[in-house]
Amino acid sequence: MPSVGRQKHIGVPSLKDFTRNRGTWIRTFLFCFLASFLLGLSQVYAGEGVFLLGNDTLQLGRASSGVASPRSAYWSYMNPASIVDLDRRIDVNWYSVFSKVKLKPRGLIGNRLDGTLVSDELSNIVSTGFIWPLKTGTLGGGLFIPSGAGVEYPHSRNIISRLVGGNCDRRLAYQHFRGVLSYAYEFENGWAVGLGLHVSMNRFRTDHLTLSLRGAHNDNKWDDAYGAGFGVGFYKRWDQLAFGLNYSSRHWTESMRKYNDLLSAPLDTPRVVQAGFAYKVTPKLELTADFKWLHWRRIRTYGSPIFRGGGYGWTNQSGIKLGVEWKALPKWTLMAGYAYSNSPVRADGVFLSGLVPVVVEQHVTAGISHQINPKNAVHFAAVWAPAHKLRESGTGDLMSFMGKGTSIKTGALSFALGYSYSF
């Protein structure tokens, strides 16, 4: 693993060197993207709205904290400014998520015939990234899967679809594949600024109930859309203290045209702000603390009321992330972390969010990293999201009233395995 202190790049390759080896890099990224695409065909568990807690093992080990403490190529997305402290490297991560959702429909429209509906899913996610210091500045990027959501229940959640609608309104899958290319520059005063360009491919399918009380006419067939956005980061490290700030813009996407009877707006993702500090208690022990904010209310599909914008009525999310990293032995590093953020699903939107049951609020993580030799390192992290339950209050719109008493309980256990190669 890279040390916490500032890295000095001696004999740094130029952009020409990067171009000379582009074939190897392109083949690596295409392979990982194809693996991500194929492995992502199952539903992906979301940890913060439709966002996952992360992709990278070294990030997940500290509960996705560390916006001021870069460790891998994933920071080209998490805080592009901070990659000035990283040496030339490539990172590959495999992330397996075991999620369990229990939906108990109630109210006038809830399906009571089949009791509690359960969705058990295993999702496998592959991501990869690189860091390439230049003579002036640092280049970084990768292929990541920052967000996704979905369930597959055995029966419809509403009684109408259960009896006369062909057992629809029980499945949804959303996948978001994002490519990132970032550049960071460090000024003479020690402050660094970074800019990242983001492009994405989004996939969506569902048999979700529409306002006409019928399943979506595309009937759980895939539809695709492309999107783009950007990220801006700031970073500075002093002797023991470091500060980091990252702003990710709204990610604008095309409309899912095959689902125009269900979706009144594109599946954009919101702007996100993450800021934090890293404090080096001793040369071997570092603490990290971050604050993260997600602006769901400005995204029509998620934040608007269903009868006044066709959305889920989600609220914004605010959360904290705390992490600790201890270099226990010269080649062994231990990590742990805790993250909390409020669920975007409100008590008067539980029934409506039955197919996007993102109600988890806490994550507890632990990880270990082993530096095999100067060039090769392996990492492992475990993430536990304790089950959290919400119950429909019935005090919202008509859909809320008709689903009063419906409950959602969601939890997950996940594992990440990472490999890093330093040049």
N, C-alpha and C positions, 0 to 999 in steps of 0.2 A: 504494500500500500504506500502511496505517497505520504511523505511527512506532512505535519500540520504547517510547518514553516514555509516561507516563500521559496519557490523553486527558481534557480537560476539556470537558464537554458544555454549551455555551452555547445558550440558546434551545431546550432539548430538548423535543420534542413530548410530549404526555400520552397516556395510554391512550385518551382520547377521540379524539385524532387518528388513532391506529392503527385504531380502530373505524370511523372515517369512511372510511378507505381500504381496508377489509377486502375489498371486492369485487375490487380489483386484486390484492391479495395472494392471495386464495383461488384466483382464476383461474390465477395464476402457478404456485402449488403443485400444483393439480390437473393442469395441463398437464405439469409435470415428473414428477409421480407416474405419470401415464399413460405418459409416455415411458419412465420407469424400468421400469414393468411390462411394456411391450411389448418393450423392448430386452433385458430380463432373461430372456427365454424361452430363451436359450442358457445353457449351463452357466457358472457364475462361478468364476473361479480364486481360491482362498483362499490367504492369505499367512501367517496365524497361526492354526493349526487351521482352523476354518471361517470365521474372520474374515479380511477383506481387510486389506491394509496400511493402506488408507484410501480416501476418496472425493474429497478436496479437493486441488486442485493445489498450493496454498500449503503444505499439510501434507505431501503426498507429496514435494515438492521437498527437504524436510529429513528424509526417511526416517521420517515420522510422529513425529518428535520435536517438542518445543515445547509440552509441557503447561503450561509457564510462559511461553510466548511467543505470545499469541493473534494471529491474522492474519485470520480470516474467520469466517463464521457456523458453520462446522463445529465450532468450539470450544464451541458450545452443547451438543454431544455429547461432545467430547473433554475439556473441563474447563469446566463451566458458570460457575464462579466468575470465570474470566479474562475473560469478555465485558464486564466493567465497563470494560475498557481499549479497547473498540471503539466507533466511532461508527455512526450509522445507515447500514445497507447491506443489499444483497441479493447473494448469490453463486450462480452456476450453474456446474456442472462436468460435463464429459463425460470419461469414463474408459474407454479401450479396452485390453483385456487379451488378449494372444496367449500362450496356454499350450500346453505340449507335455508329455505324459505317456507314458512307455514302461514297460509292464508285461510282464515275462517270467515267466510261470507255470511253476512247477516243483513237485516233490514228488509224492506219490501221487495227489493230486486235481487238480493243475495241468494245464491244457490245453497240451500240447506240440505239438499238430498244426499250429497256426497261427503258431508262432514268437513273436516279440515283438509284443505288441498295442500300437498307438499311438493316442492320442487327441489330436488337434489341435483347439483351440477358439479362437474369437474371441468375446469378450464385450464388450458395450457397456453402460455404466452411467451414468445421469444422476442427479445429486443437486442439491438446492437448499436454501438456508437464508437466514435474515434476522437482523439485529440491530436492536433498537429501544430506545434508551435512554429511560427514563421520568423523571419528576420525582424519583421515588424508586426507585432500582434500575435494572436493565437486563433487558429481555426478549429472548429469542433462541430459535431453533428451526429446524426444517427437516425435509425428507424425505430420508433417506439409505438406502444399502444397505450396512450394515457387514459382512455376512457372506453366504456362499454357497459352494457347492462342487459338483463333478460332473465326470463323464467320459462318453464314449461310445466304447467300443471296437468294432471290427468283428465280433469273435467273443467267445464266452464265455471267462471266465478259468478255469473248471473243466471237466474232461473229461466229467463226467456231463451237465451242461447242454449241452455241445457235441454229444454223441452222441444223447442221448435226451430232452433238456429244451427243445427248440425254440430253442436258441441264446440262452437268457436269461443272466442274471448278467453283464451287460456294460455297463449304463447306470445312471446315477444323476444326479439334479439336485436341488439344494436352494437355495432363494432366500428371503431374509429382507429385507423392506421395513420400515423403522422410521421412525416419526414421533416427533419430539422437540420438547418445549416446556420451556424453561428460564427461570429467574429468578435474577438475581445481585444481591447487595447488598454495598456496600463500607462498612466501619465507619470511624470517625474515626481509628483507629490504622493505617489502610492495608490491613488484612487484608480480603479479600473471601471470601464464601461463596456457593455456587450450588447450586441444586437443579433437576434435570431429570426430567421425567416421560416415559417411553418406552412407546409402543404399537407393535405390529407385526402384519404379515400374513406368514405363512410358507407356502411352497409346496414340495411334495416329490413326487418320482416316481422309481420304480426298478423293475428286474426282479431285484434283489439275491437271492442265494441265502439261503434260510432254513435253520433247524436241521433241517428235514425233508428237506434236500437238494433242494428244489424252489424255483423262482423265486417271488417274492412274488405272491400271488393277484391283486393289483390291476394287475399286469403293466404297469408303467411309465405308468400314468395318474395325473394330478395329484390330489393331496389338499391341502386347505388347513387352516390353523389360525391362531388369533390369540393374541397374547401381550402381556405388559406387564412393566415393570420400572422402575427409577429410577437416577439418578446423583447423586452428591454431590461437589462440588469445593471446593478451597481455593486461594487465590492471594494473593501479595503481591509487590510490586515495590519495590526500593530504588533507589538512584542507578544502579548498574551491574548489580546482581544481582536476579534474580527467582526465586521458588519456586512450583511448582504441584503439586497432588495431586488426583487424580480416582479416585473409587471408583464403578464401575458394578456394580449388583447383578446377581444371577442374573436372567436374563430368562425368566420363567415362561410357558410356552405350553400350548395345548390339545394333546391327543393326536391323532396322525394315525390316525383310526379305520379308514380303508381299508387301513392297513398294520399292523393289529394282529397279523398272523402273523409280522411281521418286527421291528417296534419294540416293545419291552417297556415303554417309557417315552416321554414327550414329548421333542421336540427342543428342550429348553431350551438356552440358551447360558450360559456360566459367569460368575461374578463376575470382574471385572478391576480391577486396581490399576495405575495409571500415575503415577509421581512423577518430578519432574525440576527442573533448574535451567537458567536462561538467563543468560548473562554477556555484557554489552556491553563488548567490548574497547575499541572506539572508537565514536564516534557513528555510524559507518557499518558496523561489523562486530560481529556477534553470534554466539556459540556456544551450542548447546543440547545437553543430555545428559539422557536419560530412562531410567528402568528400568520395565519392564512385566512383570506377572505375571498368568497366566490359570489359573484353577482348574478344569481339566478333570476331575479325578478325582472330584469331587463330583456330576458330571452323569452319571446312570446310563447314558444312551445312548452316551456317549463314554468314560467312565472306568471302568466296571465290566467284569470279564471276561465273555466271551461266554456261558460255561456257568453263570455265577453272577449274571447280571444282564442278559444280552443286549446288552452293549456292546462297544466296540472295544478296551478295555483301554488307552486313552491315558493318558499321564502329564501332569503339569502343565508349563506353559511359563514360562520366565524369559528375559528378553532385555534388550538395551541398544539405545538409539537415539541416534545422534550426528548433529548437524546444524550447518551454518554458513550464514550469510546475510550477503551483502556488498552494500551499496548502491554499486555501481560508479560510477553517474552519477545525477544528480538524479531521472531518471525510469526508471532501469533498476536492477533488483535481481537478483543471482545467488544461487542456492541449491545446496547439495549435502548428501548425507547417507549414512549407513551404518547398517544395522540387522541385528542378529543375535538369534535366539532358537532354542532347541532344538526339534526336531520333536516333536510330541506322540505320534507313532507310534513304538513301541518295536520293537526288533529281533525280538521274538517275536510281533509283531502285524502284520507286513508283508502277508502274504497276505490277512488279514481286511480290511485297509484298502485293498485294491486298487481299490475304487470310490470311495474318499475319500482319494486319494493326497497328503495334505498333508505332504510331507516336506521342502519348501524350508526352509532355515535362514538364508539371507543375502539382503539387498536392498541394492543400490547405486543411489542416486538423484541426479538433477541437475535444476535448474529455473531458469526465468527469468521475471521479472515486469516488465511495462511499464505505467507510469502514463500513459495517453494524455492525460488532463486531470484536473482536480480531482475529477470525478465518475466517470470510466470508466477501468478497468484490465483488462488481459488477462494471462493467465499460461499457462505451459507447463511440464510436468514429464515426465521419462522415468524409468522404473523397470526395473532389470534384476535378476531373481532367478536367480542362477547355478544350473544344474542340480545337484541333489543326489540321491544314490542310497542306498537302504537295501536290505538283503538279509535275508530271513526266516531266523532262526536255528533254528527248529524246536524250541526249548526251552520253549515255552509250553504251551498247552492242546492238545487233539486237533486243532483246526483249524490251529494253528501247526505241529504235527508233520506233518500231511498236506500242507501247502504248503511244506515246508522247501526252501530254495534259491530261492524266488520273489524277484524283485527289482523295485523301483519306482524310476524316475528321473524327476524332475519339475523343470521350469524354466519361466520366463516372461519376456516382455518386454512392457511396457505404457507407454501414453502418456496424459497427462491435459491437457485444455484447459479453462481457467477464465475466467470473466468476472465482474467485480465492479462494482456500481453504488453509489456513495455519495450519500446525500441531502444 
